[in-house]
Amino acid sequence: MAESVSVTRAGALRLGTPSAIAVVAGAFTATQLLLVPPAMGLGWDEIVYVSQIGGHAPPAFFSAPRARGVTVLVAPIASWSASTALLRVYLAVLSGLALYLALRTWRGLFPARVLATGGALFATLWVTLFYAPSAMPNYWVAVGGLLCVGCFLRARADDRDRAALVGIAASAALMALMRPTDAVYVTAPLLVLALAGRRWRPLAALVAGLAAGGAQWIVEAYLSHGGLVQRLADASRIQGGLGWHFAVDDQLRGLIGRTLCRPCTGPLPNPAVYLWWFALWALAAVAVVLAVRARRPLPTVLPLACAVTAAVPYLFMIGYAAPRFLLPAYALAAIPVADALWRLVTTPRGDWRPAVAAVVALGLAGHLAVQWAILDRTVQRTVDDRRAWARTAGELHRLGVRPPCLLTGHTAIPLAYYTGCSSAATGGNNANITVPAILDATRRIPVAALGTSSGAPPSYARSWAPYRFDRLHLYLAPAPREGGRA
């Protein structure tokens, strides 16, 4: 059946939900492909995930906080192709489809125009557009959370709704597969509400999904990390030690396009960059007030509660920031905020408030311009950085460092991937080798060490041949003797 399109008494366009959100989701995918070059090289974290299954380079060290969800996500492409462009097109299409499915879950809970607007608000953030086609977990936690809360609300109204119960389990499993701790943060209010209301079927679906998605991470903790408690402790250490850290200002600094703000120093950016961030939470508060007045608070309050529990650890428990960490909070807040905006620009009878509508339209236009300007600058800087890695890989090949080979040093992971080598470090968060093992490798394969932050060689490489390329200091081990290769 064709979706209906009607016009209210005030002339406001109302689209049937599937067609409205399909347009938003389709535009989201198209915008990714237009503004984020599919051929943009892989970044550090992407390399860790993709290398676990791709054949372009040996698997990079997989540290305690990471989960295997992204590797599973990219497997249909990365398992047989090293094409970054193909991988990004696949992820862009998949992310648009996921947004469409997540928004459709909310049918009947909010008007169609609210769902479409909420989807558009989330989809036009620079951080959403940048990370949706990336081999990273945060976007998938975000859409998983949106889907999970929508299904939970539907199951709470009718706990015999099998589709809703399956949706809860599947979306919880998706989040836990991507980032187990984030899945717990996002679903904490759902667990509390289900227990308090004795909603056993939604609770069982939620717990089953979290368990299914997190099972591999837990099993791996015992196989490779000394147990679950030890893995959680290692993950906390790698993230700087979880505890009280006021990171709100760090997140604001990151909104200028700093994909990782660690250490996060320097002045705050121009207020135009982060004004929307405060407006988001102010509008969320307005949405709660309006929902309480309408005596229908739960569809508004519950996603916002999940947004808060998703955001708090990254605002107050770690000592650095990355804008992608808050993607789940932005996705969960988007629909209530969109509802507040529509209530502000229209009267209860559906008539426009022209003055308010004009102010909101101007604000959104300015916000969109800022977001896309930041995205353009972030993409260009990222492309330049990854081209520099590719040039360095070419120089290493010229020097004879070809697979099988080994790169060592704190920043070896990305350069090793581009060169086709294994990567290793004797210290830091990615420590996975000893000095004797490195020296043993030099007898069999080409080995190069990256200079320390001061450019000095590591202690084991002081006698190795020094090279400098761009701003990078390299130290090349003596070539292995003939017949010494494994």
Secondary structure in CASP SS format (residue, H / E / C, confidence):
PFRMAT SS
TARGET T0000
AUTHOR 0000-0000-0000
METHOD secondary structure of the structure
MODEL  1
M C 1.00
A C 1.00
E C 1.00
S C 1.00
V E 1.00
S E 1.00
V E 1.00
T C 1.00
R C 1.00
A C 1.00
G C 1.00
A C 1.00
L E 1.00
R E 1.00
L E 1.00
G C 1.00
T H 1.00
P H 1.00
S H 1.00
A H 1.00
I H 1.00
A H 1.00
V H 1.00
V H 1.00
A H 1.00
G H 1.00
A H 1.00
F H 1.00
T H 1.00
A H 1.00
T H 1.00
Q H 1.00
L H 1.00
L H 1.00
L H 1.00
V C 1.00
P C 1.00
P C 1.00
A C 1.00
M C 1.00
G C 1.00
L C 1.00
G C 1.00
W H 1.00
D H 1.00
E H 1.00
I H 1.00
V H 1.00
Y H 1.00
V H 1.00
S H 1.00
Q C 1.00
I C 1.00
G C 1.00
G C 1.00
H C 1.00
A C 1.00
P C 1.00
P C 1.00
A C 1.00
F C 1.00
F C 1.00
S C 1.00
A C 1.00
P C 1.00
R C 1.00
A C 1.00
R C 1.00
G H 1.00
V H 1.00
T H 1.00
V H 1.00
L H 1.00
V H 1.00
A H 1.00
P H 1.00
I H 1.00
A H 1.00
S C 1.00
W C 1.00
S C 1.00
A C 1.00
S C 1.00
T H 1.00
A H 1.00
L H 1.00
L H 1.00
R H 1.00
V H 1.00
Y H 1.00
L H 1.00
A H 1.00
V H 1.00
L H 1.00
S H 1.00
G H 1.00
L H 1.00
A H 1.00
L H 1.00
Y H 1.00
L H 1.00
A H 1.00
L H 1.00
R H 1.00
T C 1.00
W C 1.00
R E 1.00
G C 1.00
L C 1.00
F E 1.00
P C 1.00
A H 1.00
R H 1.00
V H 1.00
L H 1.00
A H 1.00
T H 1.00
G H 1.00
G H 1.00
A H 1.00
L H 1.00
F H 1.00
A H 1.00
T C 1.00
L C 1.00
W H 1.00
V H 1.00
T H 1.00
L H 1.00
F H 1.00
Y H 1.00
A C 1.00
P C 1.00
S C 1.00
A C 1.00
M C 1.00
P C 1.00
N H 1.00
Y H 1.00
W H 1.00
V H 1.00
A H 1.00
V H 1.00
G H 1.00
G H 1.00
L H 1.00
L H 1.00
C H 1.00
V H 1.00
G H 1.00
C H 1.00
F H 1.00
L H 1.00
R H 1.00
A H 1.00
R H 1.00
A H 1.00
D C 1.00
D C 1.00
R C 1.00
D C 1.00
R H 1.00
A H 1.00
A H 1.00
L H 1.00
V H 1.00
G H 1.00
I H 1.00
A H 1.00
A H 1.00
S H 1.00
A H 1.00
A H 1.00
L H 1.00
M H 1.00
A H 1.00
L H 1.00
M H 1.00
R C 1.00
P H 1.00
T H 1.00
D H 1.00
A H 1.00
V H 1.00
Y H 1.00
V H 1.00
T H 1.00
A H 1.00
P H 1.00
L H 1.00
L H 1.00
V H 1.00
L H 1.00
A H 1.00
L H 1.00
A H 1.00
G C 1.00
R C 1.00
R C 1.00
W H 1.00
R H 1.00
P H 1.00
L H 1.00
A H 1.00
A H 1.00
L H 1.00
V H 1.00
A H 1.00
G H 1.00
L H 1.00
A H 1.00
A H 1.00
G H 1.00
G H 1.00
A H 1.00
Q H 1.00
W H 1.00
I H 1.00
V H 1.00
E H 1.00
A H 1.00
Y H 1.00
L H 1.00
S H 1.00
H C 1.00
G C 1.00
G C 1.00
L H 1.00
V H 1.00
Q H 1.00
R H 1.00
L H 1.00
A H 1.00
D H 1.00
A H 1.00
S H 1.00
R H 1.00
I H 1.00
Q C 1.00
G C 1.00
G C 1.00
L C 1.00
G C 1.00
W C 1.00
H C 1.00
F C 1.00
A C 1.00
V H 1.00
D H 1.00
D H 1.00
Q H 1.00
L H 1.00
R H 1.00
G H 1.00
L C 1.00
I C 1.00
G C 1.00
R C 1.00
T C 1.00
L C 1.00
C E 1.00
R C 1.00
P C 1.00
C C 1.00
T C 1.00
G C 1.00
P C 1.00
L C 1.00
P C 1.00
N C 1.00
P H 1.00
A H 1.00
V H 1.00
Y H 1.00
L H 1.00
W H 1.00
W H 1.00
F H 1.00
A H 1.00
L H 1.00
W H 1.00
A H 1.00
L H 1.00
A H 1.00
A H 1.00
V H 1.00
A H 1.00
V H 1.00
V H 1.00
L H 1.00
A H 1.00
V H 1.00
R H 1.00
A C 1.00
R C 1.00
R C 1.00
P C 1.00
L H 1.00
P H 1.00
T H 1.00
V H 1.00
L H 1.00
P H 1.00
L H 1.00
A H 1.00
C H 1.00
A H 1.00
V H 1.00
T H 1.00
A H 1.00
A H 1.00
V H 1.00
P H 1.00
Y H 1.00
L H 1.00
F H 1.00
M C 1.00
I C 1.00
G C 1.00
Y C 1.00
A E 1.00
A C 1.00
P H 1.00
R H 1.00
F H 1.00
L H 1.00
L H 1.00
P H 1.00
A H 1.00
Y H 1.00
A H 1.00
L H 1.00
A H 1.00
A H 1.00
I H 1.00
P H 1.00
V H 1.00
A H 1.00
D H 1.00
A H 1.00
L H 1.00
W H 1.00
R H 1.00
L H 1.00
V H 1.00
T E 1.00
T C 1.00
P C 1.00
R C 1.00
G C 1.00
D C 1.00
W E 1.00
R C 1.00
P H 1.00
A H 1.00
V H 1.00
A H 1.00
A H 1.00
V H 1.00
V H 1.00
A H 1.00
L H 1.00
G H 1.00
L H 1.00
A H 1.00
G H 1.00
H H 1.00
L H 1.00
A H 1.00
V H 1.00
Q H 1.00
W H 1.00
A H 1.00
I H 1.00
L H 1.00
D H 1.00
R H 1.00
T H 1.00
V H 1.00
Q H 1.00
R H 1.00
T H 1.00
V H 1.00
D H 1.00
D H 1.00
R H 1.00
R H 1.00
A H 1.00
W H 1.00
A H 1.00
R H 1.00
T H 1.00
A H 1.00
G H 1.00
E H 1.00
L H 1.00
H H 1.00
R H 1.00
L C 1.00
G C 1.00
V C 1.00
R C 1.00
P C 1.00
P C 1.00
C C 1.00
L E 1.00
L E 1.00
T E 1.00
G C 1.00
H C 1.00
T C 1.00
A H 1.00
I H 1.00
P H 1.00
L H 1.00
A H 1.00
Y H 1.00
Y H 1.00
T H 1.00
G C 1.00
C C 1.00
S E 1.00
S E 1.00
A E 1.00
A C 1.00
T C 1.00
G C 1.00
G C 1.00
N C 1.00
N C 1.00
A C 1.00
N C 1.00
I C 1.00
T C 1.00
V H 1.00
P H 1.00
A H 1.00
I H 1.00
L H 1.00
D H 1.00
A H 1.00
T C 1.00
R C 1.00
R C 1.00
I C 1.00
P C 1.00
V E 1.00
A E 1.00
A E 1.00
L E 1.00
G C 1.00
T C 1.00
S C 1.00
S C 1.00
G C 1.00
A C 1.00
P C 1.00
P C 1.00
S H 1.00
Y H 1.00
A H 1.00
R C 1.00
S C 1.00
W C 1.00
A E 1.00
P E 1.00
Y E 1.00
R E 1.00
F E 1.00
D C 1.00
R C 1.00
L E 1.00
H E 1.00
L E 1.00
Y E 1.00
L E 1.00
A C 1.00
P C 1.00
A C 1.00
P C 1.00
R C 1.00
E C 1.00
G C 1.00
G C 1.00
R C 1.00
A C 1.00
END
